[in-house]
Every structure is written in structure tokens, then in C-alpha cells.
Amino acid sequence: MENRFGAKDVFFATAMLVLLAVLLTTMYMIDRQWEKLAQMQRSLSEQSGDIRYLRQSYADLQKQVASGALTTANPGVSASAGGKPSAFARSLAVSQRPDYAEGDWLVQAFGNSIKTITPLVSSDVYATQVQNYVLESLLVRDPQTLNWEGLLAGDWTVSDDGKRFVFRLRPQATFSDGKPVTAEDVAFSYAFIMDERIKAPRERAYYEKISSVKALGPHEVEFQFKEPYYNSLSLAGGLPVFAKHFYARFLQKPESFNQSKGILFGSGPYRLADPQNWSPDKGVIELERNPRYWGPVQPSFNRLVWKVIENETARLTSYRNGEVDVYSAQPREYKTNLLTDPQLMQHSYHYEYLPPTAGYRYIGWNESRNGEPTRFADRRVRQEMTYLVDKQRIVDEIMLGYGEPALGPFSPQSKQHAADLKPYGFHPDKARALLKEAGYADRNQDGVLEDAEGRPFRFELVYPQASEQYTTLALFLKDAYARAGVEMIPKPTEWSVMLDLLDKKDFQAIMLGWSGSLEGDLYQIFHSDQRKNNGDNFVGYSNPKLDALIEKARATVDENARMPLWREAERMIYQDQPYTFLTRGKSLVLVDKRMHNVEVLLTGLNISETPIGWYVPLDEQKYR
């Protein structure tokens, strides 16, 4: 008996397909409607809260007027009582341009997955980029002049002894839920960071110089330092301000904060739609415009988006297709492929810059693992490992000239740098002599050195797996070390796993990079106190003389007296080589020409100025 697929069957199958399509479309539309309904519900809830707050504020204002506490002669706290420069001056000027318009999205890509964007808990530069749009501080630096300007604080004064700072907050400043930013929030922020139950060892290392932070009034806060400190204004003015009414709940269950992935709430120009439930599983971070932003000028973009695209080729493809607006290139592809691509250059600006805040790439030698000293605890071995690295060849052949060899933790453009230091250079003979002195020899003639106990000089080098340049560097280093009888095993590692290894100090050697600053503080990375818990001295380096020098430099307010101390500290680190300092690289960045007001300033590209860095004219916007 033969089965035939007749017209009735075709009709039935077609009807089923149509029904399925209608069902899927209906489900999608319902989902979208629920999403819109949730947004409307959130907006209505926010508006109700705003109305309640305005009613309460009006009632309070009436009471103040009735009591005589507020008159036209005493209008409250001035936002610029001391005539201090405002952080909004540049943004206000940009907003007056004829082609300026609000709207559109700025879409970027991260090269590594992000474990968490919760402040204090996070430890990578990607999370910091996101947080800087949401959290605000009392002061910020002008990216063009590097002078301090008032952000949440309109005015500030400093005592003659340099230990007492009083900031007067702008009374109009509010968090993204409309509640005011007060001196109590600033005092709470310090207390929250210093609470030992909160996972913030890096920040506590910075703020341990402060003895107290007190609210003197609703809009006046006092910072008292234990002793004079060269970076006091930066420390107090740069404190991220956490809303007490939002973050205080986590002191009841600190582990819920310490283990969180996406808790982020502040007073900045952008906000998370849901400030408590972002998850790295989403593979994207989206910030929306803060509709209540308190500043005199509103943020330019409706939305900021970061996509996690770990593969470099995929990131470039996304940029070519207009799916992301910024692309950070590697030297070889930049010089040989991108600059020579007329179609790409037609819609791209390109920038090459090495600011004084540029960081450095390094190999960190772990001196203690599982409570036992490693071979890298011997300074001669660390020096030998540096002598085997031809840094200039790395700059010339891998970086194609877009960089310079790194000598130590300070930029050559910095006053902290000891100009008399010369590169270690590539000296295999010196390296072999140091190895022999440290007791290493090829005892069984297998081409690999062994120590006195016969253990081969073999180690793993951990580095980010998604970076083509780190991979190229690792192969270069493997060959260089092999020539001296040292077997290096490359270990490309996923980013979140690397962070765990650093926290546990469970590695032999690691290749990473540190970002830079205008005046670096060596305490966080190289002071022996920071070997504890989750401090950033994860290589277990200790030098009591360096500790004392760092402490003295931090306590020296006079710059002319402080800089020689930093230079001497750099000389000590240069001798000890806790890191093999590799290179400082230029940033090679392509930006879609939709973006306007793109500038290279002293701190790099002005992408994150407050609250307007870049913008897109109305007729060029593509996300409506």
C-alpha cells in the first residue's frame, strides 16, 4: 500500500506552520508588552516617589521660612561659594554647539568577560569604566588641565596643617531615584568601605590615612586625616559616594554584597535599569540615561552599551559592521590592515597616543605559594629572568614601534621616575652567571637547568587567553627562556579564572598589565602589608626598606621633597625586580565618525567626560 502526500496534507501542514508563526509572534508581542508594562510601572513608581519627595521638601521649606531659618539673605548652601572651578564647564560649552543633540547610543566592546560590576568587589578596569558613569565623587580632575574641579562638592577648604578638609555639597545633587545626596551619604561611604566585613581590601589600603569622616550639616562634610598625606585632596575628593538608603542594607548581610554580580546605584548621569540584578550571563552591560540627573547639563547619549566579545577578530568584524563604535587595535593589524583599508578609514577617526597615565605590561614572579617560598623568592633569579627578555625587540617586532620598554612602575613622563635608570637590556651572559650563582646547572644534560636538588627550572606563565598580543608575547618569551635552559609553559587562562588565581595567589608567574595614574602610589602593589587577604601585592614581595620609603613618601606633602623619595623607591624596585617590567604601549583606537567632539587630552580620549564627552548630531543618529 502506497502512502501519498496529497493536497489536503499540504494545506494542513501550511496551516500548522502559519498557526505556529502566529503563536510565536503573539508570544513575542506579549513578552514585549509585559516589558513595556514593567517599564511603565517602574516609571510610575518613580514618579510617585518624586511627588512624595517634592511634597516633603516643600513642607520642610515652608517650616524653614516660617521659623526664619531660610530667607532671601540666607538662601542656604551656595554651590560655588568659594568660586571653585566647576566640572561642568566643558560639557556646557559643548552643549551650545550648533550641531549638538542628545540621543543615540554609544556601543563599545570588552575583550574579557566580566565577573562582577559591583563596586569595591570588582577588581578589573572594565568594571571601573562602567561604574564611573554611575557613581560620582566630590571632585574630579579636568582632563585637559588636570586641575581639581567640583562635582558633587561646589566648594571646599583645607586647614593650614593639611589634615582637615571640609567639602560643601551642591544642594541640588540627587541620586538616580531622586533622593538627595547628603553629607550623611559621604560619611556612610567611608564607613562602608572601611567595614572589615565588606570585601574592599584595596580601597581600605588607600583610605587608612583618614581618621574620620563626619557630617557637619546636611550639605557639609569633614574629612580628618591622621597625618599629612601628599594625596589627601585626591583621596577625600575622589571617594565614591554611595547612597546610604540603598547600600546600608548590605551591612546586615555583607556576604550578599561580597558575592554579588551586579549591584550598582549612584548619582551619575547613567544608571542600571535594575540596580541589583545585573548578571554576567547576559554578555552585555547596558546603562540608561538617568532621567533625574541633577547636573546643569544632561548626558548626551540615551544609552551606553558594552558587549563582551572576547575574540579579537570578532570585535573587529563588529566594528566594521557598525555594531560597535570604538575599536582598540593591536599594532600589527593597525599598521598593516586597518590604516591601509580605505573603506574602513572612510568612516573612522584613528588615534595613537601614549599619555602620562599610560600603564605598563609586566610579568609578576610569585615569591610564595601555599606558604612556601618559590624559586622566584631569590632576587638573582628574578634579575636573570629580566636579563633574558629583549624588550626593545618586543617593541620593534611585536609592537611595531608603537610603545617603549618599561623600566619600572613610573612613566618616563612622570616626575616620580628616576631618569638615571637604564634598561636592563638583553644580556644572556649576565643571566647565565646569575643562574649559576643561584645554584642552577644542566646536571643531566637534557637542555633544562636543575637546582641543587635536581628539580628542573620549569614554570607556568598564566596570561589572558583572549589576547592575541599576550599569546604572541608568551611564545616569544618561551623561546627566549628556552635558550638559557629555562622551560616556560604557556598557560592561557579565562579572565574570571585569572582573578581567582590572583586572589588565592595560586600561580607561579603571571603576565598582566597595570593602568597608570598622574602620581602613582606604590603602597597598593609593592608594600608588604598588601600581601594579606586580597591585597594587590599578589606576588608576595617584601622589602622592609622599601616599605619605610613608601610610607615616608606618602607622608611628605611638599612635592620637591617627595619626588626624590619616589625615585629612590623606584631604584629599589628596579634592583629587586619583583616584576619584569615589559613595555608601555600606545593606545591605537578607531572611532566611528558619527561621534563628535572626540579629543585626545592628557588623560587619553575624552569619552567619559562628565556628563558630555562625545555626542552624535541628530541627522547622524541611528538608535532612535
Secondary structure by P-SEA (a helix, b strand, c coil): ccccccaaaaaaaaaaaaaaaaaaaaaaaaaaaaaaaaaaaaaaaaaaaaaaaaaaaaaaaaaaaaaccccccccccccccccccccaaaaaaaaacccbbbbbbbbbbbccccccccccccccaaaaaaaaaccccccccccccccbbbcccccccccccccbbbbbccccccccccccccaaaaaaaaaaaaccccccaaaaaaaccccccccccccbbbbbbcccccaaaaaaaacccccccccccccccaaaaaaccbbbbccccccccccccccccccbbbbcccccccccccccccbbbbbbcccaaaaaaaaaaccccbbbbccccccccccccccccccbbbbbbcccccccccccccccccccccccccaaaaaaaaaacaaaaaacccccccbbbbcccccccccccccccccccccaaaaaaaaaaacccccccccbbbccccccbbbbbbcccccaaaaaaaaaaaaaaaaacbbbbbbbbcaaaaaaaaaaccccbbbbbbbbcccccccccccccccccccccccccccaaaaaaaaaaaacccaaaaaaaaaaaaaaaaaacccccccccccbbbbbcccccccccccccccccccccccccccccccc
